[in-house]
Amino acid sequence: MHDLVIRGATVIDGTGGPGFAADIAVDGGLITVVGEVVASGRTEIDARGKLATPGFVDIHTHYDGQVSWDELLTPSSLHGVTTVVMGNCGVGFAPVKPQDRDWLINLMEGVEDIPGSVLAEGISWDWTTFPEYLDAIEQPRAIDFGAQVPHGALRTFVMGERGGDHESRPTADELAQMRVIIADAVRAGALGWSTSRTAVHKAADGSPTPSLTASREELLTMALGLKDAGDGVIDLISDFIDRPEEMAFVRAVAEASGRPVSVSITQAGADKDKWRALLEGLQQIGEETGVPIRGQVASRAIGVMLGWELSWHPFMSCPSYLEIADLPVPERLAQLRRPEVRDAILAQVPIEGAALHARLSQSFENQFILGSPVNYEPGPEYSIDAAAARAGVLPEALAYDHMTAGGLLYFPMLNYLEGNLDACAEMLEHPITIPALGDGGAHCGAISDASFPTTMLTLWGRDRVRGKLFPIEWLVKRQTADTAEALGLGDRGVIKPGYRADLNVIDFERLQAGDPFVAYDLPTGGRRLMQTAAGYEATIVAGEIVFREGEHTGALPGRLIRGSR
């Protein structure tokens, strides 16, 4: 008798090959049979008419703090994800000295929009070094999780207050310490090292992320730490303002370390085609150095949700709104429903100097009512401007009233400069890219992108009407075998005997990301955007069913991943 048998599924095995009808048997946490299974299972799933896929591997999340208190690692686990990797963008919580804990919270709060009070209350802080951090978080969870060494934490750990001073440079002794710490962390199980070189990343107090102005010598030293350990990957985010200089850096760390490098790529700014040049340059570096270079890309536009309870909305800097902005949510909403408050806010403009706020208050042609189910590729006819014109009202009035009724607005900022997702399609097809950037656990008051894995299948494999679709087999491979391989996790991402039994049973006709909503379920009652999904009949980790129809079964087979596989 097998531990688990999935019967009659259409198997999409993660290799990209055509789907096929088969049973799947699981024993001891591994797949043992793919084909006809004669013996019974202690547990059986009738998957006739359903898809069986590998569990999704999400390589770009920020559960560094949440892993201390959330055994389910939601919302990622609700979207078929069975492995998450945190420690991206150069931010995280280890290594750390006690006196620097508040600074790391300040950094994470600013860069990733995770409330500082939530982190202060929820993190256990049972560690100083990175190996101790791994030991502290090595507790059963619903899904597997791995961690990378964040540059910001490492720099502060070695340099103290000077770590955040962009005029300071580490001494030779400090550089030597950084190299040893990274090597020791990777030997203990860290999956790599991450750094941020974007001016967008700022701490809650407005100071730039510590790694923004790090010298090439410092960056090469850290890369050499990976070489010393003989394992690990490098994760980089950059503005590429000085494109030749940044490309030279990527080449230098690849050559020095010999370790794989991934770089976040989006369509942003005035140069809507810059991302193409970046991918071409990265591909050339990979070909010339023989080191795998990958671009992390999103499966849809990266956009913010707007609402009265969220971090952003079109009226956030109007004087009359600022008068009530600090009230508890119920009282604030009650005030916003008063006609005189509504009239006052609608009659005002944002305060001077609030450029982003002004953009939100004036660009209603680029903001959309979410709809249900969410339309992630809305045309101009779905904009606030267009809807207001049809209703014969002002766009700001329509936006105000929609939010007051409990609705959210959608403001796509990246990957949507041409009003469609054609750039995303081209990015996803590029030979060196991997789907990522969902930021699970982060941007609690603005973004709900941990649902990217569900979007990959529904939008690109079934629902898109404004452009091309992709074969479901290819879409599954992209976020299973391909993402696993990028992190060196060769034991998962494919449905074959001997591979880890991380699986999804999916009713593809019903598969759908739910409507984003505001939940107050973080420590201290902290707020976050949440998004569930329908159609995942079962999510299986190491052979145990962890979710049935989105409900946790109580099983916690997920474990900390230590090193490549």
C-alpha positions in Angstrom: 0.0 0.0 0.0 1.2 3.5 -0.9 1.1 6.5 1.4 -0.8 8.5 -1.2 -2.2 7.8 -4.6 -3.5 10.5 -7.0 -5.7 8.8 -9.5 -6.7 9.7 -13.1 -5.0 13.1 -13.3 -3.8 14.9 -16.3 -0.2 15.1 -15.3 1.6 18.4 -16.2 5.0 17.1 -15.1 7.1 20.3 -15.1 9.4 19.3 -18.0 7.4 21.3 -20.5 6.3 18.1 -22.3 2.7 17.4 -23.2 0.3 16.5 -20.4 -0.7 12.9 -20.1 -3.2 10.8 -18.1 -1.6 8.9 -15.2 -1.8 8.0 -11.5 0.8 9.2 -9.1 2.0 7.2 -6.1 3.9 8.7 -3.2 5.9 7.0 -0.5 8.1 8.4 2.2 7.7 11.9 0.9 8.9 11.0 -2.6 7.1 10.2 -5.9 7.5 6.5 -6.5 5.2 5.8 -9.5 3.9 7.9 -12.4 1.7 5.7 -14.6 -0.8 3.0 -13.7 -0.8 2.5 -9.9 -2.3 -0.9 -9.0 -1.9 -0.9 -5.3 -4.2 1.2 -3.0 -3.1 4.3 -1.1 -3.7 5.0 2.6 -5.0 8.3 1.2 -6.3 8.6 -2.3 -7.4 11.6 -4.4 -9.7 11.3 -7.3 -8.2 13.6 -9.9 -10.2 12.7 -12.9 -10.7 15.8 -15.0 -8.1 17.6 -12.9 -4.5 18.7 -13.4 -1.6 17.4 -11.3 1.4 19.7 -11.3 4.5 20.0 -9.3 4.3 22.5 -6.4 5.2 26.0 -7.4 8.7 27.3 -6.3 8.6 31.1 -5.5 12.1 32.4 -5.3 11.3 36.0 -4.4 9.5 36.5 -1.1 10.0 38.5 2.1 8.9 36.1 4.9 12.1 36.8 6.9 10.0 38.1 9.9 6.7 36.3 9.2 8.4 32.9 9.4 8.8 33.6 13.2 5.0 33.6 13.8 3.2 32.1 10.8 3.3 28.4 10.3 1.3 28.6 7.0 3.3 31.3 5.3 0.2 32.8 3.7 -0.7 34.0 1.2 1.9 32.1 -0.9 0.8 28.7 0.4 -2.8 29.5 -0.7 -1.6 29.8 -4.4 -0.1 26.3 -4.9 3.4 27.4 -3.7 5.2 24.6 -1.9 8.7 26.3 -1.6 9.5 29.9 -0.9 12.8 31.7 -0.7 13.2 34.9 1.4 16.1 37.3 2.1 15.7 39.1 -1.2 16.5 42.7 -2.0 19.3 42.9 0.5 16.9 43.1 3.5 16.4 40.7 6.4 17.1 40.1 10.0 20.4 38.2 10.3 23.1 38.5 11.2 22.2 41.1 13.8 23.6 42.5 17.1 20.9 43.3 19.7 21.5 47.1 19.4 20.8 46.9 15.6 17.5 45.1 15.7 15.4 48.3 15.6 17.5 49.5 12.6 16.8 46.4 10.6 13.1 46.7 11.4 13.3 50.3 10.2 14.9 49.2 7.0 12.4 46.4 6.3 9.5 48.6 7.1 10.6 51.2 4.6 11.8 48.9 1.8 9.0 46.3 2.0 6.1 48.1 3.7 5.8 45.7 6.6 4.6 47.6 9.8 7.5 48.0 12.2 5.2 47.3 15.2 4.3 44.0 13.7 7.9 43.0 13.2 8.9 44.2 16.7 6.1 42.1 18.3 6.3 39.1 16.1 10.0 38.4 15.6 11.6 36.1 18.3 15.2 37.4 17.9 16.7 34.1 19.1 19.9 34.6 17.1 22.9 36.8 16.4 24.7 35.0 13.6 23.1 33.8 10.3 23.6 30.1 11.2 21.8 30.8 14.5 19.0 32.4 12.6 18.6 29.3 10.5 18.5 27.2 13.6 15.9 29.5 15.2 13.5 29.4 12.3 13.9 25.7 11.6 10.4 24.8 12.8 7.7 22.8 11.0 5.7 24.8 8.5 3.1 24.0 5.9 5.5 24.5 3.1 9.3 24.5 2.6 11.3 27.7 3.0 14.9 28.9 2.4 16.8 32.0 3.2 19.5 34.2 1.7 22.0 36.5 3.4 20.9 40.1 3.1 23.5 42.7 2.4 21.9 45.4 4.5 22.0 43.2 7.7 25.5 42.0 7.0 26.9 45.4 6.5 25.3 46.8 9.7 26.5 43.7 11.6 30.1 44.2 10.6 30.3 48.0 10.4 27.8 49.1 13.1 26.4 52.6 12.7 28.8 53.2 9.8 27.0 50.5 7.8 24.2 53.0 7.0 26.6 55.8 6.3 27.1 56.1 2.6 30.3 58.0 3.0 32.0 55.2 5.0 33.8 52.2 3.4 34.6 49.0 5.2 38.2 48.5 6.3 40.3 45.6 5.0 39.5 43.7 8.3 35.8 44.4 7.9 35.8 43.1 4.3 37.5 40.0 5.5 34.8 39.5 8.1 32.1 39.9 5.5 33.6 37.3 3.3 33.9 34.8 6.2 30.4 35.4 7.4 28.9 34.8 3.9 30.9 31.6 3.5 29.9 30.4 6.9 26.2 31.2 6.3 26.2 29.3 3.0 27.9 26.3 4.6 25.2 26.4 7.2 22.5 26.4 4.6 21.9 29.9 3.2 20.8 29.7 -0.4 22.8 32.7 -1.4 23.4 36.4 -0.9 21.2 39.4 -2.0 21.9 43.1 -2.5 20.0 46.2 -3.5 21.4 49.0 -5.6 18.2 51.0 -6.2 17.4 54.4 -4.8 13.8 53.4 -4.4 14.7 51.2 -1.5 14.7 53.4 1.6 14.3 52.8 5.3 11.2 54.1 7.1 13.2 57.1 8.2 14.0 57.9 4.6 17.6 56.9 4.6 18.8 54.9 1.5 19.4 51.2 1.9 22.9 50.5 3.2 24.0 48.6 0.1 23.1 51.4 -2.4 26.6 52.9 -2.6 28.7 49.8 -1.7 32.0 49.8 -3.6 32.8 47.2 -6.2 35.5 45.9 -3.8 32.9 45.3 -1.1 30.5 43.5 -3.6 33.3 41.4 -5.0 34.4 40.4 -1.5 30.9 39.1 -0.7 30.8 37.2 -4.0 34.1 35.6 -3.1 32.4 34.4 0.1 30.1 32.3 -2.1 33.1 31.0 -4.0 34.8 30.0 -0.7 31.7 28.0 0.2 31.3 26.5 -3.3 27.5 27.1 -3.3 24.8 29.7 -3.3 23.4 32.3 -5.8 23.6 36.1 -6.0 20.4 38.1 -6.1 20.6 41.7 -7.3 18.2 44.6 -7.8 19.5 47.8 -9.4 18.2 50.9 -11.1 20.8 50.5 -13.8 21.1 54.3 -14.0 24.8 53.9 -15.0 24.1 50.9 -17.2 27.7 50.2 -18.2 28.9 50.4 -14.6 26.2 48.1 -13.3 26.7 45.6 -16.1 30.4 45.6 -15.3 29.6 44.8 -11.7 27.4 41.9 -12.8 30.2 40.6 -14.9 32.8 41.1 -12.2 30.8 39.2 -9.5 30.0 36.4 -11.9 33.6 36.0 -12.9 34.9 36.3 -9.4 32.5 33.9 -7.8 31.5 31.5 -10.6 28.1 31.5 -8.9 24.7 32.1 -10.7 23.4 35.6 -10.7 19.8 36.8 -11.0 18.7 40.4 -11.6 15.2 41.9 -11.1 13.9 43.3 -14.4 10.8 45.5 -14.9 9.5 47.9 -17.5 9.7 51.3 -15.7 10.5 54.9 -16.2 10.6 57.0 -19.3 12.7 54.5 -21.3 10.0 51.8 -21.9 12.5 49.6 -23.8 15.4 49.7 -21.3 14.5 46.2 -20.0 15.2 44.7 -23.4 18.7 46.1 -23.5 19.3 44.9 -19.9 18.3 41.3 -20.8 20.4 41.4 -23.9 23.4 42.6 -21.9 22.9 40.0 -19.2 22.5 37.2 -21.7 25.8 38.3 -23.3 27.6 38.2 -19.9 26.3 34.8 -19.2 27.4 33.5 -22.6 30.9 35.0 -22.3 31.5 34.0 -18.7 29.8 30.6 -18.7 28.0 31.6 -15.5 24.2 31.4 -15.4 22.7 34.9 -15.5 18.9 35.2 -15.1 16.4 38.0 -15.1 13.7 37.8 -12.5 10.4 39.0 -14.1 6.8 39.4 -13.1 3.9 37.6 -14.6 1.7 40.7 -14.7 1.9 44.4 -14.0 3.3 45.4 -10.7 0.7 47.7 -9.4 -0.5 49.1 -6.1 -4.0 48.7 -4.6 -5.6 51.9 -3.4 -8.1 52.2 -0.6 -8.9 54.1 2.6 -7.4 51.4 4.8 -4.2 51.0 2.6 -0.9 52.8 2.4 -1.9 54.8 -0.7 -5.0 56.4 -2.2 -5.7 59.5 -4.4 -6.6 61.8 -1.4 -3.8 60.8 1.0 -2.3 64.3 1.1 -5.4 66.5 0.9 -5.4 68.8 4.0 -8.9 67.7 5.1 -7.9 64.0 4.9 -4.7 64.6 6.8 -6.9 66.0 9.7 -8.5 62.6 10.2 -5.7 60.3 8.8 -4.5 59.2 12.2 -7.9 58.2 13.6 -8.6 54.5 14.2 -10.0 52.9 11.1 -13.6 52.7 12.1 -13.7 56.4 13.2 -11.8 57.5 10.1 -14.2 55.6 7.8 -17.2 57.1 9.7 -15.7 60.6 9.1 -15.2 59.9 5.4 -18.8 59.0 5.0 -19.9 62.5 6.3 -21.0 64.6 3.3 -19.2 67.7 4.6 -15.9 65.8 4.9 -16.4 64.3 1.4 -17.1 67.7 -0.1 -14.1 69.3 1.6 -11.7 66.6 0.4 -13.0 66.6 -3.2 -12.5 70.3 -3.3 -8.9 70.2 -2.4 -5.6 69.3 -4.1 -2.6 67.5 -2.6 -0.1 69.5 -0.5 2.9 70.8 -2.4 5.9 68.5 -2.7 3.9 65.3 -2.7 4.7 64.3 -6.2 3.4 60.7 -6.0 0.4 61.8 -4.2 -0.3 64.4 -6.9 0.1 61.8 -9.5 -2.5 59.6 -7.8 -4.9 62.4 -7.5 -4.6 63.4 -11.1 -4.0 60.3 -13.2 -7.5 58.7 -13.0 -7.0 57.5 -16.6 -4.4 55.1 -15.2 -6.4 53.8 -12.2 -9.0 51.1 -12.4 -11.8 49.6 -10.4 -10.6 46.1 -9.6 -13.7 44.2 -10.6 -14.5 40.7 -9.6 -12.8 38.5 -10.6 -9.8 40.9 -10.8 -8.9 42.0 -14.3 -5.2 42.4 -14.4 -5.1 43.7 -18.0 -7.7 46.4 -18.0 -8.1 48.5 -21.1 -8.8 52.2 -21.1 -12.5 51.7 -21.1 -12.2 50.3 -17.5 -10.3 53.4 -16.1 -11.8 55.6 -13.5 -11.9 58.4 -16.0 -14.0 56.3 -18.5 -16.3 54.9 -15.8 -16.9 58.4 -14.5 -17.7 59.8 -18.0 -20.2 57.0 -18.5 -21.8 57.8 -15.1 -21.8 61.5 -15.7 -19.7 62.2 -12.5 -16.3 63.5 -11.7 -13.5 60.8 -11.6 -12.4 61.9 -8.1 -16.0 61.6 -6.9 -16.3 58.1 -8.4 -13.0 57.0 -6.8 -14.0 58.4 -3.4 -17.4 56.8 -3.4 -16.1 53.4 -4.6 -13.5 53.3 -1.7 -16.1 54.5 0.8 -18.3 51.6 -0.2 -15.4 49.2 0.6 -13.9 48.8 -2.8 -10.3 49.0 -3.9 -8.7 50.7 -6.9 -5.8 49.3 -9.0 -2.9 51.4 -10.2 -0.5 49.4 -12.4 2.9 51.1 -12.2 5.5 48.8 -13.7 5.2 46.6 -16.8 2.1 48.6 -18.0 3.6 51.6 -19.7 1.7 50.8 -23.0 -1.6 49.9 -21.3 -1.2 46.1 -21.9 0.8 43.1 -20.8 2.7 42.6 -24.1 6.0 43.5 -22.4 5.3 40.9 -19.7 4.7 38.3 -22.4 8.0 39.1 -24.0 9.8 39.0 -20.7 8.4 35.7 -19.8 9.5 34.2 -23.1 13.0 35.5 -23.0 15.5 32.6 -22.7 17.3 33.8 -19.6 14.3 34.9 -17.5 12.4 33.2 -14.6 9.1 34.3 -13.1 9.5 35.9 -9.7 9.0 39.2 -7.9 5.7 38.3 -6.1 7.1 39.7 -2.8 5.0 37.4 -0.6 4.9 38.7 3.0 5.8 42.3 1.9 4.1 45.5 0.9 1.3 44.8 3.3 -0.6 48.0 2.6 -0.2 48.3 -1.1 0.5 45.1 -3.2 -1.1 41.7 -3.5 1.3 39.9 -5.8 1.9 36.7 -4.0 -0.9 35.5 -6.3 1.5 35.6 -9.3 1.6 31.8 -9.5 -2.2 31.6 -10.0 -2.1 34.4 -12.5 0.6 32.5 -14.5 -1.9 29.8 -15.2 -5.2 31.6 -15.5 -4.2 34.8 -17.3 -1.6 33.4 -19.6 -3.0 29.9 -20.0 -6.8 30.5 -20.3 -8.2 34.0 -19.8 -6.2 36.6 -21.7 -8.2 38.3 -24.5 -5.9 41.2 -25.4 -2.9 39.1 -26.6 -1.3 35.7 -26.9 -1.7 32.7 -24.6 0.9 30.1 -23.7 0.6 26.3 -23.4 -0.2 25.3 -19.8 2.7 22.8 -19.9 5.2 25.6 -20.5 3.6 27.9 -17.9 3.9 25.1 -15.2 7.5 24.4 -16.1 8.4 28.1 -15.8 7.4 28.2 -12.1 8.4 24.7 -11.0 11.4 23.1 -12.7 12.9 26.4 -13.9 12.6 28.3 -10.7 13.8 25.3 -8.7 16.8 24.9 -11.0 17.7 28.6 -10.6 18.2 28.1 -6.9 19.9 24.8 -7.2 17.0 22.9 -5.8 17.2 19.9 -8.1 15.1 17.6 -5.9 11.8 19.3 -6.8 9.8 20.9 -9.6 9.2 17.8 -11.7 6.8 14.9 -11.4 9.0 11.8 -11.8 9.9 8.9 -9.5 12.6 9.9 -7.0 11.6 13.6 -6.9 10.1 15.2 -3.8 6.3 14.8 -3.6 5.4 18.5 -3.7 2.3 18.6 -5.8 -0.9 20.4 -6.7 -4.2 18.9 -7.8 -6.0 21.7 -9.7 -9.5 22.1 -11.1 -8.3 24.3 -14.0 -11.8 25.4 -15.0 -12.4 26.8 -11.4 -8.9 28.1 -10.9 -9.1 31.8 -10.0 -7.3 34.3 -7.7 -9.7 35.7 -5.2 -10.5 39.4 -4.8 -7.8 41.2 -2.6 -9.1 42.3 0.8 -7.8 43.9 3.9 -7.1 41.6 6.9 -6.0 42.6 10.4 -4.4 39.3 11.3 -0.7 40.2 11.8 0.8 40.5 15.3 -0.6 43.6 17.2 -3.6 43.4 14.8 -1.5 44.6 12.0 -3.0 45.1 8.6 -2.2 43.4 5.3 -3.6 42.8 1.9 -4.7 39.2 1.5 -5.8 37.2 -1.5 -7.0 33.6 -1.5 -7.7 31.3 -4.5 -10.2 28.8 -5.7 -9.5 25.7 -7.7 -6.6 24.2 -5.8 -8.3 21.0 -4.8 -5.2 19.8 -2.9 -1.7 21.1 -2.2 0.8 18.4 -1.2 4.2 18.9 0.5 6.6 16.0 1.0 3.7 13.6 0.4 1.3 15.2 2.9 -1.9 17.1 2.0 -1.5 20.5 3.6 -4.5 22.3 1.9 -7.8 21.0 0.6 -9.8 23.6 -1.2 -7.8 26.3 0.4 -8.3 25.0 4.0 -5.3 23.9 6.0 -5.5 20.3 7.0 -3.3 20.7 10.1 -0.3 19.0 8.5 3.1 20.8 8.8 5.6 18.8 6.7 7.4 21.9 5.4 11.0 22.4 6.5 13.9 24.8 6.2 15.9 24.1 3.1 19.6 24.1 3.8 21.7 24.6 0.7 21.3 23.3 -2.8 20.0 19.9 -3.8 
